[in-house]
Amino acid sequence: MKHITILALAIIIASCNQSKTSESEESGEGKRLVIGATMLSMQNEFIVSVSDEMEAKAKELGVELITVDAERSALKQVEQVESFIAQGVDAIVMNPCEVEASSPAIKLAMNANIPIINVNSETSTKPTAFIGSDDTESARIAMKYIAEKLGGKGNVIMIHGFMGQAAQLKRDQGAKEVLKANPGLKLLAEQSGEWDRAKGMSLTENWIQSFGPQINAIFAQNDEMGMGAVKALEAAGLKNKIIVVSVDAIPDALQAVKKGTLDATVFQNARLQGGTAIETAVKAAKKEAFEKEVLIPFQLVTKENVGEFLK
């Protein structure tokens, strides 16, 4: 009989505690905000840097962050956003795979009344907010540096990023604006290296076979491909004769600029992009005021100022 009384008492206490917990959850007390994040590719060093900073900022603000890798597939990215909506997350951060093909994810989130923040890259459909940089400007900076070094005359090769992604489209636009303004510069060849180091190297090897000493400069739309180009040129004994400039200022590229193997890179602030994206997502989820667009400036990095960017 005594055992039954104790058991009954335990059940009453447990049910009281449970009702208190559910009451506090319903009233929002102690409920952590949950943010879902879908990233273009966790094989890309710059994207990993953005993601790491998002993780650090989420921890600092006491919110739960669920990060998934879209593996460069816009279709997979849209499905991941659908999954976040089904899970009932409070906000979504998307690092879009493509301008058009990732856009349906924006509409899905908006229709579900969940704020969606684009980080680093854009979609044709406007999200709740965009945190990133003006990619057109990064290419202008890089190509102006090449034009200056070549005295406005020479043959240039451009290695594109993943075709259809905002950074690829805008960096192409920015580079071609500068080429147009410098008629002495000729675009000898252009092809996509899909943001990949090995592909950047392979493309450069092919161009060395085709054009050899005709090449005066290579503009790679990101550092991964730029580092691949440097490797191919070094193997062919041509590095001292051909200028290579890329974008992002990842650690490898900064070291290469310091050594003089990469002529220049354009610094893109991964930390500021990632941290601001989470801050904006939290504000939007809490219905607080936030900036609908935050553009973080690019900076040219050469041997002269690389020390400022090295940790």
C-alpha positions as protocol buffer text, in pm:
chain_id: "A"
residue {
  index: 1
  type: MET
  ca { x: 0 y: 0 z: 0 }
}
residue {
  index: 2
  type: LYS
  ca { x: 286 y: 234 z: 95 }
}
residue {
  index: 3
  type: HIS
  ca { x: 454 y: 168 z: -244 }
}
residue {
  index: 4
  type: ILE
  ca { x: 133 y: 258 z: -430 }
}
residue {
  index: 5
  type: THR
  ca { x: 102 y: 587 z: -238 }
}
residue {
  index: 6
  type: ILE
  ca { x: 464 y: 683 z: -318 }
}
residue {
  index: 7
  type: LEU
  ca { x: 415 y: 589 z: -684 }
}
residue {
  index: 8
  type: ALA
  ca { x: 94 y: 795 z: -708 }
}
residue {
  index: 9
  type: LEU
  ca { x: 271 y: 1092 z: -547 }
}
residue {
  index: 10
  type: ALA
  ca { x: 560 y: 1061 z: -794 }
}
residue {
  index: 11
  type: ILE
  ca { x: 315 y: 1060 z: -1086 }
}
residue {
  index: 12
  type: ILE
  ca { x: 138 y: 1373 z: -953 }
}
residue {
  index: 13
  type: ILE
  ca { x: 473 y: 1558 z: -908 }
}
residue {
  index: 14
  type: ALA
  ca { x: 592 y: 1452 z: -1256 }
}
residue {
  index: 15
  type: SER
  ca { x: 268 y: 1564 z: -1420 }
}
residue {
  index: 16
  type: CYS
  ca { x: 286 y: 1900 z: -1236 }
}
residue {
  index: 17
  type: ASN
  ca { x: 644 y: 1952 z: -1357 }
}
residue {
  index: 18
  type: GLN
  ca { x: 546 y: 1851 z: -1709 }
}
residue {
  index: 19
  type: SER
  ca { x: 257 y: 2098 z: -1718 }
}
residue {
  index: 20
  type: LYS
  ca { x: 490 y: 2372 z: -1588 }
}
residue {
  index: 21
  type: THR
  ca { x: 741 y: 2291 z: -1866 }
}
residue {
  index: 22
  type: SER
  ca { x: 476 y: 2296 z: -2138 }
}
residue {
  index: 23
  type: GLU
  ca { x: 331 y: 2620 z: -1996 }
}
residue {
  index: 24
  type: SER
  ca { x: 670 y: 2792 z: -2002 }
}
residue {
  index: 25
  type: GLU
  ca { x: 733 y: 2661 z: -2355 }
}
residue {
  index: 26
  type: GLU
  ca { x: 396 y: 2791 z: -2470 }
}
residue {
  index: 27
  type: SER
  ca { x: 463 y: 3130 z: -2317 }
}
residue {
  index: 28
  type: GLY
  ca { x: 802 y: 3137 z: -2492 }
}
residue {
  index: 29
  type: GLU
  ca { x: 1008 y: 3121 z: -2171 }
}
residue {
  index: 30
  type: GLY
  ca { x: 1328 y: 2922 z: -2216 }
}
residue {
  index: 31
  type: LYS
  ca { x: 1245 y: 2841 z: -2579 }
}
residue {
  index: 32
  type: ARG
  ca { x: 1558 y: 2870 z: -2792 }
}
residue {
  index: 33
  type: LEU
  ca { x: 1526 y: 3014 z: -3138 }
}
residue {
  index: 34
  type: VAL
  ca { x: 1607 y: 2761 z: -3410 }
}
residue {
  index: 35
  type: ILE
  ca { x: 1769 y: 2874 z: -3736 }
}
residue {
  index: 36
  type: GLY
  ca { x: 1813 y: 2645 z: -4036 }
}
residue {
  index: 37
  type: ALA
  ca { x: 2106 y: 2714 z: -4271 }
}
residue {
  index: 38
  type: THR
  ca { x: 2166 y: 2565 z: -4615 }
}
residue {
  index: 39
  type: MET
  ca { x: 2513 y: 2626 z: -4759 }
}
residue {
  index: 40
  type: LEU
  ca { x: 2625 y: 2607 z: -5123 }
}
residue {
  index: 41
  type: SER
  ca { x: 2915 y: 2364 z: -5060 }
}
residue {
  index: 42
  type: MET
  ca { x: 3109 y: 2263 z: -4752 }
}
residue {
  index: 43
  type: GLN
  ca { x: 3395 y: 2159 z: -4984 }
}
residue {
  index: 44
  type: ASN
  ca { x: 3461 y: 2529 z: -5050 }
}
residue {
  index: 45
  type: GLU
  ca { x: 3702 y: 2688 z: -4801 }
}
residue {
  index: 46
  type: PHE
  ca { x: 3543 y: 3034 z: -4815 }
}
residue {
  index: 47
  type: ILE
  ca { x: 3192 y: 2894 z: -4757 }
}
residue {
  index: 48
  type: VAL
  ca { x: 3324 y: 2690 z: -4462 }
}
residue {
  index: 49
  type: SER
  ca { x: 3465 y: 3015 z: -4315 }
}
residue {
  index: 50
  type: VAL
  ca { x: 3122 y: 3182 z: -4349 }
}
residue {
  index: 51
  type: SER
  ca { x: 2956 y: 2877 z: -4190 }
}
residue {
  index: 52
  type: ASP
  ca { x: 3206 y: 2868 z: -3899 }
}
residue {
  index: 53
  type: GLU
  ca { x: 3133 y: 3232 z: -3820 }
}
residue {
  index: 54
  type: MET
  ca { x: 2756 y: 3164 z: -3834 }
}
residue {
  index: 55
  type: GLU
  ca { x: 2808 y: 2882 z: -3583 }
}
residue {
  index: 56
  type: ALA
  ca { x: 3013 y: 3106 z: -3352 }
}
residue {
  index: 57
  type: LYS
  ca { x: 2757 y: 3389 z: -3367 }
}
residue {
  index: 58
  type: ALA
  ca { x: 2466 y: 3148 z: -3302 }
}
residue {
  index: 59
  type: LYS
  ca { x: 2646 y: 3014 z: -2995 }
}
residue {
  index: 60
  type: GLU
  ca { x: 2715 y: 3369 z: -2874 }
}
residue {
  index: 61
  type: LEU
  ca { x: 2347 y: 3466 z: -2914 }
}
residue {
  index: 62
  type: GLY
  ca { x: 2221 y: 3140 z: -2758 }
}
residue {
  index: 63
  type: VAL
  ca { x: 2030 y: 3019 z: -3063 }
}
residue {
  index: 64
  type: GLU
  ca { x: 2027 y: 2670 z: -3215 }
}
residue {
  index: 65
  type: LEU
  ca { x: 2172 y: 2650 z: -3567 }
}
residue {
  index: 66
  type: ILE
  ca { x: 2107 y: 2351 z: -3794 }
}
residue {
  index: 67
  type: THR
  ca { x: 2348 y: 2362 z: -4091 }
}
residue {
  index: 68
  type: VAL
  ca { x: 2313 y: 2143 z: -4400 }
}
residue {
  index: 69
  type: ASP
  ca { x: 2526 y: 2113 z: -4715 }
}
residue {
  index: 70
  type: ALA
  ca { x: 2342 y: 2166 z: -5047 }
}
residue {
  index: 71
  type: GLU
  ca { x: 2642 y: 2012 z: -5229 }
}
residue {
  index: 72
  type: ARG
  ca { x: 2610 y: 2266 z: -5514 }
}
residue {
  index: 73
  type: SER
  ca { x: 2258 y: 2141 z: -5600 }
}
residue {
  index: 74
  type: ALA
  ca { x: 1984 y: 2405 z: -5616 }
}
residue {
  index: 75
  type: LEU
  ca { x: 1723 y: 2126 z: -5622 }
}
residue {
  index: 76
  type: LYS
  ca { x: 1864 y: 1979 z: -5302 }
}
residue {
  index: 77
  type: GLN
  ca { x: 1873 y: 2329 z: -5150 }
}
residue {
  index: 78
  type: VAL
  ca { x: 1501 y: 2386 z: -5219 }
}
residue {
  index: 79
  type: GLU
  ca { x: 1424 y: 2046 z: -5058 }
}
residue {
  index: 80
  type: GLN
  ca { x: 1635 y: 2144 z: -4754 }
}
residue {
  index: 81
  type: VAL
  ca { x: 1435 y: 2466 z: -4714 }
}
residue {
  index: 82
  type: GLU
  ca { x: 1112 y: 2261 z: -4740 }
}
residue {
  index: 83
  type: SER
  ca { x: 1246 y: 2038 z: -4461 }
}
residue {
  index: 84
  type: PHE
  ca { x: 1328 y: 2342 z: -4241 }
}
residue {
  index: 85
  type: ILE
  ca { x: 973 y: 2473 z: -4294 }
}
residue {
  index: 86
  type: ALA
  ca { x: 831 y: 2131 z: -4194 }
}
residue {
  index: 87
  type: GLN
  ca { x: 1050 y: 2137 z: -3880 }
}
residue {
  index: 88
  type: GLY
  ca { x: 904 y: 2478 z: -3790 }
}
residue {
  index: 89
  type: VAL
  ca { x: 1233 y: 2669 z: -3764 }
}
residue {
  index: 90
  type: ASP
  ca { x: 1215 y: 3036 z: -3662 }
}
residue {
  index: 91
  type: ALA
  ca { x: 1433 y: 3165 z: -3950 }
}
residue {
  index: 92
  type: ILE
  ca { x: 1634 y: 3034 z: -4245 }
}
residue {
  index: 93
  type: VAL
  ca { x: 1976 y: 3142 z: -4375 }
}
residue {
  index: 94
  type: MET
  ca { x: 2045 y: 3041 z: -4735 }
}
residue {
  index: 95
  type: ASN
  ca { x: 2377 y: 3056 z: -4919 }
}
residue {
  index: 96
  type: PRO
  ca { x: 2221 y: 3014 z: -5267 }
}
residue {
  index: 97
  type: CYS
  ca { x: 2353 y: 2764 z: -5520 }
}
residue {
  index: 98
  type: GLU
  ca { x: 2200 y: 2948 z: -5816 }
}
residue {
  index: 99
  type: VAL
  ca { x: 2030 y: 3281 z: -5891 }
}
residue {
  index: 100
  type: GLU
  ca { x: 1721 y: 3129 z: -6056 }
}
residue {
  index: 101
  type: ALA
  ca { x: 1708 y: 2765 z: -5945 }
}
residue {
  index: 102
  type: SER
  ca { x: 1738 y: 2848 z: -5571 }
}
residue {
  index: 103
  type: SER
  ca { x: 1467 y: 3117 z: -5592 }
}
residue {
  index: 104
  type: PRO
  ca { x: 1168 y: 2883 z: -5528 }
}
residue {
  index: 105
  type: ALA
  ca { x: 1308 y: 2831 z: -5175 }
}
residue {
  index: 106
  type: ILE
  ca { x: 1254 y: 3202 z: -5104 }
}
residue {
  index: 107
  type: LYS
  ca { x: 886 y: 3181 z: -5205 }
}
residue {
  index: 108
  type: LEU
  ca { x: 833 y: 2867 z: -4994 }
}
residue {
  index: 109
  type: ALA
  ca { x: 974 y: 3033 z: -4681 }
}
residue {
  index: 110
  type: MET
  ca { x: 785 y: 3359 z: -4741 }
}
residue {
  index: 111
  type: ASN
  ca { x: 457 y: 3170 z: -4788 }
}
residue {
  index: 112
  type: ALA
  ca { x: 521 y: 2991 z: -4458 }
}
residue {
  index: 113
  type: ASN
  ca { x: 586 y: 3330 z: -4287 }
}
residue {
  index: 114
  type: ILE
  ca { x: 943 y: 3228 z: -4202 }
}
residue {
  index: 115
  type: PRO
  ca { x: 1210 y: 3498 z: -4257 }
}
residue {
  index: 116
  type: ILE
  ca { x: 1479 y: 3387 z: -4504 }
}
residue {
  index: 117
  type: ILE
  ca { x: 1816 y: 3562 z: -4524 }
}
residue {
  index: 118
  type: ASN
  ca { x: 2049 y: 3519 z: -4822 }
}
residue {
  index: 119
  type: VAL
  ca { x: 2416 y: 3522 z: -4726 }
}
residue {
  index: 120
  type: ASN
  ca { x: 2709 y: 3579 z: -4965 }
}
residue {
  index: 121
  type: SER
  ca { x: 2509 y: 3509 z: -5282 }
}
residue {
  index: 122
  type: GLU
  ca { x: 2184 y: 3627 z: -5438 }
}
residue {
  index: 123
  type: THR
  ca { x: 1862 y: 3495 z: -5589 }
}
residue {
  index: 124
  type: SER
  ca { x: 1635 y: 3663 z: -5845 }
}
residue {
  index: 125
  type: THR
  ca { x: 1349 y: 3645 z: -5592 }
}
residue {
  index: 126
  type: LYS
  ca { x: 1412 y: 3897 z: -5312 }
}
residue {
  index: 127
  type: PRO
  ca { x: 1459 y: 3739 z: -4967 }
}
residue {
  index: 128
  type: THR
  ca { x: 1376 y: 3894 z: -4629 }
}
residue {
  index: 129
  type: ALA
  ca { x: 1732 y: 4033 z: -4624 }
}
residue {
  index: 130
  type: PHE
  ca { x: 2063 y: 4001 z: -4809 }
}
residue {
  index: 131
  type: ILE
  ca { x: 2403 y: 3999 z: -4637 }
}
residue {
  index: 132
  type: GLY
  ca { x: 2705 y: 3993 z: -4864 }
}
residue {
  index: 133
  type: SER
  ca { x: 2924 y: 4200 z: -5092 }
}
residue {
  index: 134
  type: ASP
  ca { x: 2894 y: 4350 z: -5441 }
}
residue {
  index: 135
  type: ASP
  ca { x: 3057 y: 4078 z: -5652 }
}
residue {
  index: 136
  type: THR
  ca { x: 3075 y: 4309 z: -5955 }
}
residue {
  index: 137
  type: GLU
  ca { x: 3312 y: 4530 z: -5756 }
}
residue {
  index: 138
  type: SER
  ca { x: 3546 y: 4240 z: -5667 }
}
residue {
  index: 139
  type: ALA
  ca { x: 3603 y: 4166 z: -6038 }
}
residue {
  index: 140
  type: ARG
  ca { x: 3651 y: 4534 z: -6120 }
}
residue {
  index: 141
  type: ILE
  ca { x: 3921 y: 4557 z: -5851 }
}
residue {
  index: 142
  type: ALA
  ca { x: 4096 y: 4240 z: -5978 }
}
residue {
  index: 143
  type: MET
  ca { x: 4082 y: 4332 z: -6348 }
}
residue {
  index: 144
  type: LYS
  ca { x: 4191 y: 4693 z: -6285 }
}
residue {
  index: 145
  type: TYR
  ca { x: 4497 y: 4556 z: -6104 }
}
residue {
  index: 146
  type: ILE
  ca { x: 4574 y: 4332 z: -6407 }
}
residue {
  index: 147
  type: ALA
  ca { x: 4523 y: 4625 z: -6650 }
}
residue {
  index: 148
  type: GLU
  ca { x: 4760 y: 4839 z: -6444 }
}
residue {
  index: 149
  type: LYS
  ca { x: 5029 y: 4569 z: -6422 }
}
residue {
  index: 150
  type: LEU
  ca { x: 5011 y: 4501 z: -6797 }
}
residue {
  index: 151
  type: GLY
  ca { x: 5007 y: 4870 z: -6889 }
}
residue {
  index: 152
  type: GLY
  ca { x: 4667 y: 4827 z: -7052 }
}
residue {
  index: 153
  type: LYS
  ca { x: 4794 y: 4575 z: -7312 }
}
residue {
  index: 154
  type: GLY
  ca { x: 4798 y: 4195 z: -7313 }
}
residue {
  index: 155
  type: ASN
  ca { x: 4609 y: 3866 z: -7327 }
}
residue {
  index: 156
  type: VAL
  ca { x: 4392 y: 3766 z: -7033 }
}
residue {
  index: 157
  type: ILE
  ca { x: 4224 y: 3435 z: -6943 }
}
residue {
  index: 158
  type: MET
  ca { x: 3925 y: 3418 z: -6707 }
}
residue {
  index: 159
  type: ILE
  ca { x: 3831 y: 3116 z: -6497 }
}
residue {
  index: 160
  type: HIS
  ca { x: 3461 y: 3133 z: -6409 }
}
residue {
  index: 161
  type: GLY
  ca { x: 3294 y: 3001 z: -6098 }
}
residue {
  index: 162
  type: PHE
  ca { x: 2989 y: 2775 z: -6092 }
}
residue {
  index: 163
  type: MET
  ca { x: 2780 y: 2892 z: -6390 }
}
residue {
  index: 164
  type: GLY
  ca { x: 2449 y: 3059 z: -6299 }
}
residue {
  index: 165
  type: GLN
  ca { x: 2555 y: 3148 z: -5946 }
}
residue {
  index: 166
  type: ALA
  ca { x: 2532 y: 3518 z: -5857 }
}
residue {
  index: 167
  type: ALA
  ca { x: 2905 y: 3556 z: -5787 }
}
residue {
  index: 168
  type: GLN
  ca { x: 2993 y: 3404 z: -6127 }
}
residue {
  index: 169
  type: LEU
  ca { x: 2748 y: 3626 z: -6315 }
}
residue {
  index: 170
  type: LYS
  ca { x: 2852 y: 3946 z: -6136 }
}
residue {
  index: 171
  type: ARG
  ca { x: 3226 y: 3878 z: -6146 }
}
residue {
  index: 172
  type: ASP
  ca { x: 3194 y: 3811 z: -6518 }
}
residue {
  index: 173
  type: GLN
  ca { x: 3010 y: 4144 z: -6558 }
}
residue {
  index: 174
  type: GLY
  ca { x: 3266 y: 4341 z: -6353 }
}
residue {
  index: 175
  type: ALA
  ca { x: 3565 y: 4191 z: -6535 }
}
residue {
  index: 176
  type: LYS
  ca { x: 3416 y: 4258 z: -6877 }
}
residue {
  index: 177
  type: GLU
  ca { x: 3340 y: 4622 z: -6786 }
}
residue {
  index: 178
  type: VAL
  ca { x: 3713 y: 4676 z: -6724 }
}
residue {
  index: 179
  type: LEU
  ca { x: 3812 y: 4481 z: -7039 }
}
residue {
  index: 180
  type: LYS
  ca { x: 3578 y: 4702 z: -7242 }
}
residue {
  index: 181
  type: ALA
  ca { x: 3736 y: 5015 z: -7094 }
}
residue {
  index: 182
  type: ASN
  ca { x: 4083 y: 4881 z: -7185 }
}
residue {
  index: 183
  type: PRO
  ca { x: 4070 y: 4785 z: -7556 }
}
residue {
  index: 184
  type: GLY
  ca { x: 4439 y: 4685 z: -7544 }
}
residue {
  index: 185
  type: LEU
  ca { x: 4342 y: 4388 z: -7323 }
}
residue {
  index: 186
  type: LYS
  ca { x: 4218 y: 4080 z: -7509 }
}
residue {
  index: 187
  type: LEU
  ca { x: 4017 y: 3799 z: -7349 }
}
residue {
  index: 188
  type: LEU
  ca { x: 4199 y: 3499 z: -7490 }
}
residue {
  index: 189
  type: ALA
  ca { x: 3978 y: 3229 z: -7331 }
}
residue {
  index: 190
  type: GLU
  ca { x: 3719 y: 3177 z: -7055 }
}
residue {
  index: 191
  type: GLN
  ca { x: 3569 y: 2866 z: -6899 }
}
residue {
  index: 192
  type: SER
  ca { x: 3415 y: 2747 z: -6572 }
}
residue {
  index: 193
  type: GLY
  ca { x: 3634 y: 2586 z: -6308 }
}
residue {
  index: 194
  type: GLU
  ca { x: 3325 y: 2553 z: -6080 }
}
residue {
  index: 195
  type: TRP
  ca { x: 3507 y: 2721 z: -5784 }
}
residue {
  index: 196
  type: ASP
  ca { x: 3729 y: 2409 z: -5767 }
}
residue {
  index: 197
  type: ARG
  ca { x: 4111 y: 2406 z: -5726 }
}
residue {
  index: 198
  type: ALA
  ca { x: 4173 y: 2085 z: -5923 }
}
residue {
  index: 199
  type: LYS
  ca { x: 3952 y: 2210 z: -6209 }
}
residue {
  index: 200
  type: GLY
  ca { x: 4131 y: 2547 z: -6210 }
}
residue {
  index: 201
  type: MET
  ca { x: 4462 y: 2363 z: -6240 }
}
residue {
  index: 202
  type: SER
  ca { x: 4338 y: 2135 z: -6519 }
}
residue {
  index: 203
  type: LEU
  ca { x: 4196 y: 2426 z: -6723 }
}
residue {
  index: 204
  type: THR
  ca { x: 4523 y: 2618 z: -6689 }
}
residue {
  index: 205
  type: GLU
  ca { x: 4724 y: 2312 z: -6802 }
}
residue {
  index: 206
  type: ASN
  ca { x: 4505 y: 2294 z: -7115 }
}
residue {
  index: 207
  type: TRP
  ca { x: 4547 y: 2668 z: -7183 }
}
residue {
  index: 208
  type: ILE
  ca { x: 4925 y: 2641 z: -7144 }
}
residue {
  index: 209
  type: GLN
  ca { x: 4917 y: 2371 z: -7416 }
}
residue {
  index: 210
  type: SER
  ca { x: 4696 y: 2587 z: -7642 }
}
residue {
  index: 211
  type: PHE
  ca { x: 4841 y: 2936 z: -7590 }
}
residue {
  index: 212
  type: GLY
  ca { x: 5170 y: 2903 z: -7398 }
}
residue {
  index: 213
  type: PRO
  ca { x: 5362 y: 3233 z: -7392 }
}
residue {
  index: 214
  type: GLN
  ca { x: 5068 y: 3428 z: -7539 }
}
residue {
  index: 215
  type: ILE
  ca { x: 4905 y: 3433 z: -7191 }
}
residue {
  index: 216
  type: ASN
  ca { x: 4990 y: 3746 z: -6991 }
}
residue {
  index: 217
  type: ALA
  ca { x: 4742 y: 3722 z: -6703 }
}
residue {
  index: 218
  type: ILE
  ca { x: 4479 y: 3495 z: -6546 }
}
residue {
  index: 219
  type: PHE
  ca { x: 4181 y: 3621 z: -6350 }
}
residue {
  index: 220
  type: ALA
  ca { x: 4027 y: 3340 z: -6141 }
}
residue {
  index: 221
  type: GLN
  ca { x: 3689 y: 3426 z: -5992 }
}
residue {
  index: 222
  type: ASN
  ca { x: 3789 y: 3266 z: -5660 }
}
residue {
  index: 223
  type: ASP
  ca { x: 4109 y: 3173 z: -5477 }
}
residue {
  index: 224
  type: GLU
  ca { x: 4055 y: 2796 z: -5502 }
}
residue {
  index: 225
  type: MET
  ca { x: 4075 y: 2817 z: -5884 }
}
residue {
  index: 226
  type: GLY
  ca { x: 4350 y: 3080 z: -5863 }
}
residue {
  index: 227
  type: MET
  ca { x: 4564 y: 2849 z: -5650 }
}
residue {
  index: 228
  type: GLY
  ca { x: 4504 y: 2571 z: -5905 }
}
residue {
  index: 229
  type: ALA
  ca { x: 4619 y: 2803 z: -6185 }
}
residue {
  index: 230
  type: VAL
  ca { x: 4934 y: 2895 z: -5987 }
}
residue {
  index: 231
  type: LYS
  ca { x: 5019 y: 2524 z: -5943 }
}
residue {
  index: 232
  type: ALA
  ca { x: 4985 y: 2456 z: -6317 }
}
residue {
  index: 233
  type: LEU
  ca { x: 5199 y: 2760 z: -6407 }
}
residue {
  index: 234
  type: GLU
  ca { x: 5468 y: 2665 z: -6154 }
}
residue {
  index: 235
  type: ALA
  ca { x: 5484 y: 2311 z: -6299 }
}
residue {
  index: 236
  type: ALA
  ca { x: 5527 y: 2459 z: -6648 }
}
residue {
  index: 237
  type: GLY
  ca { x: 5791 y: 2709 z: -6531 }
}
residue {
  index: 238
  type: LEU
  ca { x: 5571 y: 3004 z: -6638 }
}
residue {
  index: 239
  type: LYS
  ca { x: 5467 y: 3157 z: -6305 }
}
residue {
  index: 240
  type: ASN
  ca { x: 5713 y: 3446 z: -6320 }
}
residue {
  index: 241
  type: LYS
  ca { x: 5581 y: 3544 z: -6665 }
}
residue {
  index: 242
  type: ILE
  ca { x: 5205 y: 3535 z: -6599 }
}
residue {
  index: 243
  type: ILE
  ca { x: 5007 y: 3747 z: -6350 }
}
residue {
  index: 244
  type: VAL
  ca { x: 4743 y: 3561 z: -6145 }
}
residue {
  index: 245
  type: VAL
  ca { x: 4472 y: 3742 z: -5948 }
}
residue {
  index: 246
  type: SER
  ca { x: 4177 y: 3583 z: -5765 }
}
residue {
  index: 247
  type: VAL
  ca { x: 3905 y: 3663 z: -5510 }
}
residue {
  index: 248
  type: ASP
  ca { x: 3828 y: 3575 z: -5143 }
}
residue {
  index: 249
  type: ALA
  ca { x: 4161 y: 3603 z: -4953 }
}
residue {
  index: 250
  type: ILE
  ca { x: 4139 y: 3253 z: -4802 }
}
residue {
  index: 251
  type: PRO
  ca { x: 4443 y: 3161 z: -4582 }
}
residue {
  index: 252
  type: ASP
  ca { x: 4619 y: 2966 z: -4862 }
}
residue {
  index: 253
  type: ALA
  ca { x: 4587 y: 3260 z: -5100 }
}
residue {
  index: 254
  type: LEU
  ca { x: 4718 y: 3509 z: -4842 }
}
residue {
  index: 255
  type: GLN
  ca { x: 5025 y: 3290 z: -4786 }
}
residue {
  index: 256
  type: ALA
  ca { x: 5073 y: 3267 z: -5166 }
}
residue {
  index: 257
  type: VAL
  ca { x: 5053 y: 3648 z: -5197 }
}
residue {
  index: 258
  type: LYS
  ca { x: 5309 y: 3679 z: -4916 }
}
residue {
  index: 259
  type: LYS
  ca { x: 5541 y: 3434 z: -5098 }
}
residue {
  index: 260
  type: GLY
  ca { x: 5480 y: 3610 z: -5430 }
}
residue {
  index: 261
  type: THR
  ca { x: 5333 y: 3308 z: -5615 }
}
residue {
  index: 262
  type: LEU
  ca { x: 4987 y: 3470 z: -5631 }
}
residue {
  index: 263
  type: ASP
  ca { x: 5011 y: 3833 z: -5743 }
}
residue {
  index: 264
  type: ALA
  ca { x: 4697 y: 3956 z: -5567 }
}
residue {
  index: 265
  type: THR
  ca { x: 4368 y: 3849 z: -5417 }
}
residue {
  index: 266
  type: VAL
  ca { x: 4054 y: 4047 z: -5329 }
}
residue {
  index: 267
  type: PHE
  ca { x: 3955 y: 4019 z: -4963 }
}
residue {
  index: 268
  type: GLN
  ca { x: 3595 y: 3921 z: -4896 }
}
residue {
  index: 269
  type: ASN
  ca { x: 3496 y: 3932 z: -4529 }
}
residue {
  index: 270
  type: ALA
  ca { x: 3362 y: 3582 z: -4447 }
}
residue {
  index: 271
  type: ARG
  ca { x: 3346 y: 3656 z: -4073 }
}
residue {
  index: 272
  type: LEU
  ca { x: 3138 y: 3970 z: -4113 }
}
residue {
  index: 273
  type: GLN
  ca { x: 2904 y: 3804 z: -4366 }
}
residue {
  index: 274
  type: GLY
  ca { x: 2842 y: 3497 z: -4149 }
}
residue {
  index: 275
  type: GLY
  ca { x: 2802 y: 3684 z: -3821 }
}
residue {
  index: 276
  type: THR
  ca { x: 2573 y: 3952 z: -3967 }
}
residue {
  index: 277
  type: ALA
  ca { x: 2354 y: 3687 z: -4136 }
}
residue {
  index: 278
  type: ILE
  ca { x: 2282 y: 3521 z: -3799 }
}
residue {
  index: 279
  type: GLU
  ca { x: 2226 y: 3854 z: -3623 }
}
residue {
  index: 280
  type: THR
  ca { x: 1978 y: 3953 z: -3896 }
}
residue {
  index: 281
  type: ALA
  ca { x: 1800 y: 3616 z: -3884 }
}
residue {
  index: 282
  type: VAL
  ca { x: 1757 y: 3649 z: -3505 }
}
residue {
  index: 283
  type: LYS
  ca { x: 1623 y: 4006 z: -3534 }
}
residue {
  index: 284
  type: ALA
  ca { x: 1380 y: 3903 z: -3811 }
}
residue {
  index: 285
  type: ALA
  ca { x: 1259 y: 3602 z: -3608 }
}
residue {
  index: 286
  type: LYS
  ca { x: 1199 y: 3827 z: -3305 }
}
residue {
  index: 287
  type: LYS
  ca { x: 1028 y: 4084 z: -3529 }
}
residue {
  index: 288
  type: GLU
  ca { x: 1287 y: 4347 z: -3438 }
}
residue {
  index: 289
  type: ALA
  ca { x: 1420 y: 4612 z: -3679 }
}
residue {
  index: 290
  type: PHE
  ca { x: 1695 y: 4494 z: -3919 }
}
residue {
  index: 291
  type: GLU
  ca { x: 1877 y: 4611 z: -4233 }
}
residue {
  index: 292
  type: LYS
  ca { x: 1726 y: 4459 z: -4549 }
}
residue {
  index: 293
  type: GLU
  ca { x: 2062 y: 4479 z: -4731 }
}
residue {
  index: 294
  type: VAL
  ca { x: 2412 y: 4484 z: -4585 }
}
residue {
  index: 295
  type: LEU
  ca { x: 2695 y: 4521 z: -4838 }
}
residue {
  index: 296
  type: ILE
  ca { x: 3044 y: 4459 z: -4699 }
}
residue {
  index: 297
  type: PRO
  ca { x: 3327 y: 4619 z: -4907 }
}
residue {
  index: 298
  type: PHE
  ca { x: 3600 y: 4422 z: -5086 }
}
residue {
  index: 299
  type: GLN
  ca { x: 3971 y: 4514 z: -5051 }
}
residue {
  index: 300
  type: LEU
  ca { x: 4267 y: 4448 z: -5282 }
}
residue {
  index: 301
  type: VAL
  ca { x: 4543 y: 4242 z: -5116 }
}
residue {
  index: 302
  type: THR
  ca { x: 4897 y: 4259 z: -5258 }
}
residue {
  index: 303
  type: LYS
  ca { x: 5243 y: 4178 z: -5119 }
}
residue {
  index: 304
  type: GLU
  ca { x: 5257 y: 4535 z: -4981 }
}
residue {
  index: 305
  type: ASN
  ca { x: 4954 y: 4506 z: -4751 }
}
residue {
  index: 306
  type: VAL
  ca { x: 4910 y: 4128 z: -4703 }
}
residue {
  index: 307
  type: GLY
  ca { x: 5040 y: 4152 z: -4345 }
}
residue {
  index: 308
  type: GLU
  ca { x: 4720 y: 4335 z: -4243 }
}
residue {
  index: 309
  type: PHE
  ca { x: 4511 y: 4032 z: -4346 }
}
residue {
  index: 310
  type: LEU
  ca { x: 4726 y: 3750 z: -4209 }
}
residue {
  index: 311
  type: LYS
  ca { x: 4622 y: 3633 z: -3861 }
}
